[in-house]
Amino acid sequence: MTGRKPYPFQVLESTNKKDKISKKKLENRKKNEPTIKSCKLECPSHLCAEAKAEWERIVDLYREIEQPIVTDLDVNALEIYCESLVTYRKAMLKIRETSEVYAEQIQNKPNKPKKNPWLAVANDAAKQMKQYGEALLLDPVSRARAGLIKDKPKSDPLKEQGFGNV
């Protein structure tokens, strides 16, 4: 199926992005959409300390949003995101300790430059973070697509007070 994935009704309702959907379709989606009442988002005990800290940081930010967009069904995705972040940071630390490129030493052959294997680990973790971050609305583009970024005010209070372009 091509095209954009549909957003949950709660996201549409909270962001007023209903202009392209008919009232009948909206009502139908609201009626047929499953509702999850559990938004505890408790941190799994098996996460490492760094992943737990990231979990708590993200969950605190989610709780600032009026309409819950992440539920207990999203715990696994959030867990993978947090662990990927820790893996990425550890890999980048290893890269900084050594270097991005090293010379492979083979007997009687000139040294060939090779990529640090930690680069592959960091890149894989970054891909996972990007994928799960988009699903969890953790980046500005996905929040804009979901309509969670508030519109800019029509008037600028500084200009109204005569400060011009600031």
C-alpha positions in Angstrom: 0.0 0.0 0.0 1.4 3.4 -1.0 1.0 6.7 0.6 1.4 8.0 4.2 0.5 5.8 7.1 -2.7 6.9 8.8 -2.3 8.6 12.2 -4.2 7.5 15.2 -7.4 9.4 15.9 -6.1 10.8 19.2 -3.2 12.4 17.3 -5.6 13.9 14.7 -8.0 15.1 17.4 -5.3 16.7 19.5 -3.7 18.5 16.6 -6.7 19.7 14.7 -5.4 18.2 11.5 -8.8 17.0 10.5 -9.2 19.2 7.4 -8.4 16.6 4.8 -10.7 13.9 6.4 -14.5 14.0 6.2 -16.5 14.0 9.4 -18.0 10.6 8.5 -14.5 9.1 8.1 -13.3 10.7 11.4 -16.3 9.3 13.3 -15.8 5.9 11.7 -12.1 5.9 12.7 -12.9 7.1 16.2 -15.5 4.3 16.6 -13.3 1.5 15.2 -9.9 2.5 16.6 -8.7 0.4 19.5 -8.2 2.3 22.7 -5.5 1.5 25.2 -6.0 2.8 28.7 -2.7 1.8 30.1 -0.1 4.6 29.8 2.1 3.8 32.8 5.2 3.4 30.7 7.1 1.7 33.5 10.8 1.2 32.9 11.9 -2.4 32.4 14.1 -3.6 35.2 16.6 -5.3 32.8 17.8 -2.1 31.1 21.2 -0.8 32.0 21.6 2.4 34.0 22.2 4.6 31.0 19.2 3.2 29.2 17.0 3.7 32.3 18.1 7.3 32.5 17.1 7.9 28.8 13.9 6.0 29.4 12.9 8.3 32.3 13.9 11.4 30.3 11.8 10.5 27.4 8.8 9.4 29.5 8.9 12.6 31.4 8.7 14.5 28.1 5.8 12.3 26.9 3.9 13.1 30.1 4.1 16.8 29.3 2.0 16.2 26.2 -1.7 16.7 26.8 -3.0 13.8 24.8 -1.2 10.5 25.4 0.4 9.3 22.2 2.5 6.6 23.6 1.0 3.7 25.6 2.2 0.5 27.2 2.0 -1.1 23.7 5.0 1.0 22.8 7.2 -0.2 25.6 9.2 -2.5 23.4 9.9 0.2 20.8 11.0 2.6 23.5 13.2 -0.1 25.1 15.0 -0.7 21.8 15.4 3.0 21.2 17.0 3.5 24.7 19.3 0.5 24.3 20.3 1.6 20.8 21.3 5.0 22.2 23.5 3.4 24.8 25.1 1.1 22.2 25.7 4.2 19.9 27.4 6.1 22.7 29.6 3.2 23.7 30.7 2.6 20.1 31.5 6.3 19.6 33.5 6.3 22.8 35.5 3.3 21.4 36.0 5.2 18.1 37.3 8.2 20.0 39.7 6.1 22.0 41.2 4.5 18.9 40.5 6.2 15.6 38.1 5.9 12.7 40.7 4.3 10.5 43.6 2.0 11.5 46.4 0.3 9.5 46.1 -3.4 9.2 49.5 -5.0 9.7 50.1 -8.1 7.6 53.5 -9.8 7.2 55.6 -8.6 4.3 52.8 -6.5 2.9 52.2 -2.8 3.1 49.8 -1.5 5.7 46.3 -1.2 4.3 44.0 1.3 6.0 40.8 -0.3 7.4 37.7 1.1 8.9 37.3 0.7 12.6 34.7 -2.0 13.3 33.1 0.1 15.9 31.9 2.4 13.1 29.6 -0.3 11.9 28.3 -0.8 15.4 27.6 2.9 15.7 26.0 3.1 12.3 23.7 0.2 13.0 22.7 1.7 16.4 22.1 5.1 14.7 19.8 3.5 12.1 17.8 1.8 14.9 17.5 5.0 16.8 16.3 6.8 13.7 13.7 4.1 12.9 12.3 3.8 16.4 12.7 7.5 17.1 10.4 8.3 14.1 7.9 5.7 15.3 7.9 7.2 18.8 7.7 10.8 17.5 11.1 11.7 18.9 12.3 13.8 16.0 11.0 17.1 14.8 10.0 15.8 11.3 7.8 13.0 12.7 6.2 15.4 15.2 5.5 17.8 12.4 4.0 15.0 10.2 1.8 14.1 13.2 0.9 17.8 13.7 2.3 17.9 17.2 4.4 21.1 16.6 2.3 24.1 17.6 1.7 26.7 15.0 3.7 30.0 15.3 1.7 32.9 16.7 0.2 35.2 14.0 1.6 38.3 15.6 5.0 38.9 17.1 4.9 40.7 20.5 8.3 42.2 20.0 7.3 43.8 16.7 4.1 45.1 18.3 6.2 46.9 20.9 8.3 48.6 18.2 11.5 46.5 18.4 11.4 45.6 14.7 13.3 42.5 13.5 15.0 40.9 16.5 
